[in-house]
Amino acid sequence: MYQNSNHNSPLTDGMPASVCDANVEKEKFPKRYGRKKARESSDAMVQGRNIRLIRKKGKPFLLSAGAGLKYALRTELRSRLSDRYNRAGNASLFHYSHSWGFIMKRRAFSMLDLLVVIAVIGILIALLLPAVQAARGAARRAGCVNNMRQLAIAMHNYHDGMKKFPPPSTILDEAKKDEKQEAKKVVGGFSLFTKVLPFMEYSSIYDSLPIKDQKFDPLASKDENVVRARGTLIRELICPQNRNATTNKEGAALTNYKAMAATSAESLKISLDPKSPAPYGEAKDHPDGGSVPGKGIRISDFADGSSHTLMFVETTDDSNSAWIAGSDAQLAGEPKAAKYTREYSNDTYWHPDGFNGRYDADAAPAIKNMRTYLGYDFSPTGKDKGAYPDSVGRRPAYGPGSSHPNTVNHAFFDASIRTVSKTVDYAAYFFAITRNNGDPSPEM
């Protein structure tokens, strides 16, 4: 504290010498406050000396005073300030100090101040929350893309060793209840996911399964190793955005990814019954996708190109999607069109009737009114519940789809991953599924 030997008044004790100097005749404002920033002043004449009191930020500061001010000065200031603020009802705002006179008390934090702070914080949270949720959604989508890429790379590693891609399932003879029953084919056995386990660093699970037994039913088996493997959740097979269960009622761990086997369920059925009517062309051209039940496809079989043929698609099915079962491993992408023709392509490739060579907003009205399964709502309360048709294996509760807003991730046979809109053009999606149609295969 500053001390002044010439003035020992309790009022001026501890104040800067420049303020208490008896020779000061002019009023001087400290530089740190400035004359323009003075908000209020009051003058008092005591013993012939001019006194100025400046209130800055609620606190009065004595700027200049003459010598000889003792009790009279303190009494005058005390009287004037008390009268002024008592009349204004603000006496409680001040207290008296022997060193500085009247000093304003610090105000308490009022309820109004608290409500304002809470309101501001609430507005900030409301503004930031959508951005945070969008960032989290983007991170989950990136995780899903990474999972699908790992699957696609594992499929290519399998192809390098076996010279073909693993089929999604095995075609088996259905067990007869009696000798008069007609023999039928069914899909079953182990899924393609079990075949690529060694290339995903799950060799221990692969070694515990009788993979070479083509007729083995992994869902019905009571074998301890199979039961343990069946209930093991493979993290690379679960989309981070998935909101549904990861195990079904049978205790089998699920997958959110399935092989895209055909354009329609009618095309997929031909893998079991070659006499079934083909949706277009001949039966030998079906199933028309890149993953055919019971048949390993080679990379050279993709006439449309591996970069233009779908390998995997997402699904949110929480019932018939056991990763270990071949009966749950494949899907069709679209409802069957009313008619397929070659009219626009001059007999070059098949396309839905009405196709005009354009897509999305420029597509023909007949194509615009057609939906792929990506745009269906298969949820228990959705309008398309149960709309996915029975084809091969166990009937899925959900077709292709995802929990991502407005998009579904797809893996292609060149191991690229692309995000496709749920409102994708019907003809464009049809061309992306087929492997040997000779179609233009537009970018989606």
Secondary structure, DSSP 8 states (H G I E B T S, - for coil): ----TT---TTTTTS-HHHH-TT--S----TTT-STT---EEEEEETTEEEEEEEETTEEEEEE--TT-SHHHHHHHHHHHHHHHHHTT-GGGEEEETTTEEEE------HHHHHHHHHHHHHHHHHHHHHHHHHHHHHHHHHHHHHHHHHHHHHHHHHHHHSS---SSEEEE---SSTTS---EEEESB-HHHHTGGGGT-HHHHHTS-TT-TT--TTT---HHHHHHHT---GGGS-TT--S-SB-TTS-BB-SEEEEEESSHHHHHTTT-TTS--SSS-GGG-S-SS-BTTB---GGG-TT-GGGSEEEEEB--SSS-BTTBGGGSEEE-S---S-EE-TTTTSSS-EETT--S--GGGS-HHHHT---GGG---STTSTTTT-S---SSS--SS-B--SSTTEEEEEETTS-EEEEETT--HHHHHHHH-SSS-------
